[in-house]
């Protein structure tokens, strides 16, 4: 995997290229890797936002791997932060939920994405949505500002994921919560996939083990961790053939390795000094694999 600064440059360059494209032409992102031999489906991982209230087609570049705003329990008047806000898609859906009395802050470290998102907000006349340039490892946000944090297929691109979760804990109000969608692994990817720069920008080789991901959340101090949704991701053979031999592809398909999109919810305790709810590794593994831990919208489990 590339060194931290090289990784950030790789991701920034890939998403700068995406920012000036329509979703249909988008070919270098998390959900539409340029390594694919066919682009009939512009998103390997993306879910369909079009039925969600507040959806803005111009802001949807197909960069996500879930629908975190659908699970985020955003209430009227909430302050919401979107990490890796891109062209503003999740911000505009969140704005519909928080209403005119709320506020939405999008953070992105790609100038071109910030420009596109601001243009979209201006066109729509949204004066309670703002976009800030910044690194989510060091957010340009004061302490205890947000009621809710959302993020869609972004943390897997960040070298220091523990720093992001610590920052999330810092900027959430006591009693606040997050709902984030991300790519995680169950089992080990072949070395050639792990080392592929294109697949890092494509949200695959930067992903970590699901149990480790959930452990980072608990270690940051969050409680009430719930796996809200999980969805297996299948890399098409016309992408894999760029990295694996025919024999290696057979072994990969027969292995227990799985690439999974998860949407996970957790809370900052009302008393920020409260003990972490889940600290035992076995509990984390059980949660990550148990069907009973998976919620659906309106299920009331959060």
C-alpha positions as CSV (number, residue, x, y, z in Angstrom):
1,X,0.0,0.0,0.0
2,X,1.4,3.5,-0.8
3,X,2.9,5.6,2.0
4,X,0.5,8.0,3.6
5,X,1.2,11.2,1.6
6,X,1.5,9.3,-1.6
7,X,-1.8,7.7,-0.8
8,X,-3.5,11.0,-0.3
9,X,-2.0,12.4,-3.6
10,X,-3.2,9.3,-5.4
11,X,-6.8,9.7,-4.0
12,X,-6.9,13.5,-4.6
13,X,-5.8,13.1,-8.2
14,X,-8.3,10.4,-8.9
15,X,-11.2,12.3,-7.4
16,X,-10.1,15.6,-9.0
17,X,-10.5,13.8,-12.4
18,X,-13.9,12.6,-11.4
19,X,-15.1,16.0,-10.3
20,X,-15.4,17.3,-13.8
21,X,-17.2,14.3,-15.2
22,X,-20.8,13.2,-15.2
23,X,-21.7,10.0,-13.4
24,X,-22.1,8.3,-16.8
25,X,-18.5,9.2,-17.8
26,X,-17.0,8.7,-14.3
27,X,-14.3,6.0,-14.6
28,X,-11.7,6.5,-12.0
29,X,-13.6,6.5,-8.7
30,X,-14.6,4.3,-5.9
31,X,-17.4,2.8,-7.8
32,X,-16.2,2.9,-11.4
33,X,-12.6,1.9,-11.7
34,X,-10.8,2.8,-14.9
35,X,-9.4,-0.7,-14.9
36,X,-12.8,-2.1,-15.9
37,X,-12.9,-3.3,-19.5
38,X,-16.6,-2.4,-19.8
39,X,-18.5,0.5,-18.3
40,X,-22.1,-0.5,-18.9
41,X,-22.6,-0.2,-15.2
42,X,-20.9,2.9,-13.9
43,X,-21.0,1.7,-10.3
44,X,-19.7,-1.6,-9.0
45,X,-20.6,-0.6,-5.4
46,X,-23.0,2.3,-5.5
47,X,-26.6,2.1,-4.3
48,X,-29.5,4.0,-5.9
49,X,-30.2,7.3,-4.2
50,X,-32.8,8.4,-6.7
51,X,-35.8,7.5,-4.5
52,X,-34.6,9.4,-1.4
53,X,-36.1,12.7,-0.6
54,X,-33.7,15.6,-1.2
55,X,-31.8,13.7,-4.0
56,X,-30.1,15.9,-6.5
57,X,-29.0,14.1,-9.6
58,X,-26.3,16.6,-10.5
59,X,-24.6,15.9,-7.2
60,X,-24.7,12.1,-7.6
61,X,-21.4,10.9,-9.1
62,X,-21.9,7.3,-8.1
63,X,-19.0,7.4,-5.6
64,X,-20.6,5.7,-2.7
65,X,-21.1,2.1,-1.4
66,X,-24.3,2.6,0.7
67,X,-27.0,5.0,1.7
68,X,-25.9,6.2,5.2
69,X,-28.2,9.2,5.3
70,X,-31.1,6.7,5.0
71,X,-30.0,5.2,8.3
72,X,-28.7,8.3,10.1
73,X,-31.8,9.2,12.2
74,X,-31.4,12.9,11.2
75,X,-33.9,15.1,12.9
76,X,-35.2,18.6,12.1
77,X,-32.7,21.2,13.3
78,X,-29.7,18.9,13.5
79,X,-26.2,19.9,12.5
80,X,-24.9,17.2,10.2
81,X,-21.3,16.7,9.0
82,X,-20.6,14.7,5.8
83,X,-17.0,13.3,5.6
84,X,-15.7,13.2,2.0
85,X,-18.7,15.2,0.7
86,X,-17.8,15.1,-3.0
87,X,-20.3,17.0,-5.2
88,X,-22.7,17.2,-2.3
89,X,-25.0,14.2,-2.7
90,X,-25.3,13.1,0.9
91,X,-25.3,16.7,2.1
92,X,-28.4,17.5,0.1
93,X,-30.2,14.4,1.2
94,X,-29.2,15.3,4.8
95,X,-30.5,18.9,4.3
96,X,-33.9,17.6,3.4
97,X,-34.0,15.7,6.8
98,X,-32.6,18.5,9.0
99,X,-34.8,21.1,7.3
100,X,-34.3,24.9,7.1
101,X,-33.5,25.2,10.8
102,X,-30.6,22.7,10.6
103,X,-27.2,23.0,9.1
104,X,-25.1,20.7,6.9
105,X,-21.3,20.9,6.6
106,X,-19.5,18.9,3.9
107,X,-15.7,18.3,4.2
108,X,-13.5,17.3,1.3
109,X,-9.8,17.6,0.5
110,X,-10.3,17.9,-3.3
111,X,-10.6,21.5,-4.5
112,X,-12.5,20.4,-7.6
113,X,-15.1,18.6,-5.6
114,X,-15.5,21.5,-3.2
115,X,-16.0,23.9,-6.2
116,X,-18.6,21.5,-7.8
117,X,-20.5,21.1,-4.5
118,X,-20.6,24.8,-3.8
119,X,-21.9,25.5,-7.4
120,X,-24.6,22.9,-6.8
121,X,-25.6,24.5,-3.5
122,X,-25.7,27.9,-5.1
123,X,-27.8,26.7,-8.0
124,X,-30.3,25.1,-5.5
125,X,-30.3,28.2,-3.3
126,X,-29.3,26.3,-0.2
127,X,-28.0,28.7,2.4
128,X,-27.7,26.2,5.2
129,X,-25.3,23.9,3.5
130,X,-21.6,24.7,3.4
131,X,-18.6,22.9,2.0
132,X,-15.2,23.2,3.7
133,X,-11.8,22.2,2.3
134,X,-10.0,20.0,4.8
135,X,-8.5,16.6,5.7
136,X,-10.9,14.5,7.8
137,X,-7.9,13.3,9.8
138,X,-7.8,16.9,11.1
139,X,-11.3,18.4,10.5
140,X,-11.8,22.1,10.1
141,X,-14.6,22.0,12.7
142,X,-14.8,23.0,16.3
143,X,-15.3,20.6,19.1
144,X,-18.8,19.3,19.9
145,X,-20.5,20.9,16.9
146,X,-22.4,18.0,15.2
147,X,-25.5,16.1,16.1
148,X,-24.9,13.6,13.3
149,X,-22.0,12.5,11.1
150,X,-22.5,10.7,7.8
151,X,-19.9,9.4,5.3
152,X,-20.1,7.2,2.2
153,X,-17.2,5.0,1.1
154,X,-14.5,7.4,2.3
155,X,-12.7,6.1,5.4
156,X,-11.3,3.2,3.5
157,X,-9.4,5.8,1.4
158,X,-7.8,7.4,4.5
159,X,-4.4,6.1,5.7
160,X,-5.0,6.9,9.4
161,X,-8.5,5.6,10.1
162,X,-8.0,5.8,13.9
163,X,-7.3,9.5,13.6
164,X,-10.6,10.0,11.7
165,X,-12.6,8.2,14.3
166,X,-10.9,10.3,17.0
167,X,-11.9,13.4,15.1
168,X,-15.4,12.2,14.7
169,X,-15.6,11.7,18.5
170,X,-14.2,15.2,19.0
171,X,-16.6,17.1,16.7
172,X,-19.8,15.2,17.8
173,X,-21.9,16.6,20.6
174,X,-22.3,14.3,23.6
175,X,-25.2,12.1,22.7
176,X,-24.5,12.6,19.0
177,X,-24.1,9.7,16.6
178,X,-22.8,8.7,13.2
179,X,-23.9,6.4,10.4
180,X,-21.2,5.6,7.8
181,X,-21.0,3.3,4.9
182,X,-17.7,1.8,4.0
183,X,-15.8,-1.1,2.3
184,X,-14.3,-3.7,4.6
185,X,-12.7,-7.2,4.1
186,X,-13.4,-10.6,5.5
187,X,-10.3,-12.6,4.7
188,X,-7.1,-11.6,2.9
189,X,-7.0,-10.2,-0.6
190,X,-4.3,-11.5,-3.0
191,X,-1.1,-9.4,-2.9
192,X,-1.6,-8.2,-6.4
193,X,-4.9,-6.7,-5.5
194,X,-3.7,-5.2,-2.3
195,X,-0.8,-3.4,-4.0
196,X,-2.8,-2.0,-7.0
197,X,-2.9,1.8,-6.8
198,X,-6.0,1.9,-9.0
199,X,-7.8,-0.4,-6.6
200,X,-6.7,1.8,-3.7
201,X,-8.5,4.8,-5.3
202,X,-11.3,2.3,-6.1
203,X,-11.9,1.6,-2.4
204,X,-10.7,-2.0,-2.4
205,X,-7.1,-2.3,-1.5
206,X,-7.3,0.4,1.2
207,X,-10.0,-1.6,3.0
208,X,-9.2,-3.3,6.3
209,X,-10.6,-6.3,8.1
210,X,-14.2,-5.8,9.3
211,X,-13.4,-6.8,12.9
212,X,-10.5,-4.3,12.9
213,X,-12.7,-1.5,11.6
214,X,-15.3,-2.1,14.3
215,X,-12.6,-2.3,16.9
216,X,-11.3,1.2,15.9
217,X,-14.8,2.6,16.4
218,X,-14.9,1.1,19.9
219,X,-11.4,2.2,20.7
220,X,-12.3,5.8,19.9
221,X,-14.9,5.8,22.7
222,X,-18.1,5.2,20.8
223,X,-20.9,3.1,22.2
224,X,-24.1,1.5,21.0
225,X,-22.4,0.1,17.9
226,X,-24.9,-1.5,15.4
227,X,-24.2,-3.0,12.0
228,X,-27.2,-1.4,10.1
229,X,-26.6,-3.0,6.7
230,X,-24.2,-5.2,4.9
231,X,-23.9,-5.9,1.2
232,X,-21.4,-8.2,-0.5
233,X,-19.3,-6.6,-3.3
234,X,-18.4,-8.8,-6.3
235,X,-15.5,-7.6,-8.4
236,X,-16.2,-8.5,-12.0
237,X,-13.8,-10.8,-13.8
238,X,-13.1,-8.1,-16.4
239,X,-11.5,-6.1,-13.7
240,X,-9.8,-9.0,-11.9
241,X,-8.1,-10.2,-15.0
242,X,-5.9,-7.0,-14.9
243,X,-4.3,-8.3,-11.7
244,X,-4.7,-12.0,-11.4
245,X,-3.8,-14.9,-13.6
246,X,-6.5,-17.4,-14.6
247,X,-5.4,-19.8,-11.9
248,X,-5.2,-17.0,-9.3
249,X,-8.8,-16.0,-10.3
250,X,-10.0,-19.5,-9.7
251,X,-8.3,-19.6,-6.2
252,X,-9.7,-16.2,-5.4
253,X,-13.3,-17.1,-6.3
254,X,-13.0,-20.3,-4.3
255,X,-11.5,-18.6,-1.2
256,X,-13.4,-17.3,1.9
257,X,-12.3,-13.7,1.1
258,X,-15.2,-11.3,0.9
259,X,-15.4,-7.6,0.1
260,X,-18.3,-6.1,1.9
261,X,-20.1,-2.8,2.1
262,X,-21.2,-2.1,5.6
263,X,-23.3,0.7,7.1
264,X,-22.5,1.1,10.8
265,X,-24.0,3.3,13.5
266,X,-22.5,4.3,16.9
267,X,-23.0,7.0,19.5
268,X,-20.8,9.4,21.5
269,X,-21.8,8.9,25.1
270,X,-23.7,11.7,26.9
271,X,-20.8,11.5,29.4
272,X,-17.8,11.6,27.0
273,X,-15.8,9.8,29.7
274,X,-18.1,6.8,29.7
275,X,-16.5,3.4,29.2
276,X,-16.5,1.8,25.8
277,X,-19.4,-0.6,25.4
278,X,-17.7,-3.1,23.2
279,X,-14.0,-3.8,23.9
280,X,-13.7,-7.6,23.5
281,X,-12.4,-8.8,20.2
282,X,-14.8,-11.8,20.2
283,X,-17.8,-9.5,20.6
284,X,-16.7,-7.5,17.6
285,X,-16.3,-10.6,15.5
286,X,-19.7,-11.8,16.6
287,X,-21.3,-8.5,15.8
288,X,-19.6,-8.3,12.4
289,X,-20.9,-11.8,11.4
290,X,-24.3,-12.0,13.1
291,X,-27.4,-11.6,11.0
292,X,-29.3,-10.4,14.1
293,X,-27.1,-7.4,14.3
294,X,-28.1,-6.1,10.9
295,X,-30.9,-3.5,10.8
296,X,-33.2,-2.2,8.2
297,X,-34.6,1.3,7.8
298,X,-37.4,1.8,10.3
299,X,-36.3,-1.3,12.2
300,X,-35.9,0.7,15.4
301,X,-32.7,-1.0,16.4
302,X,-30.7,2.2,16.7
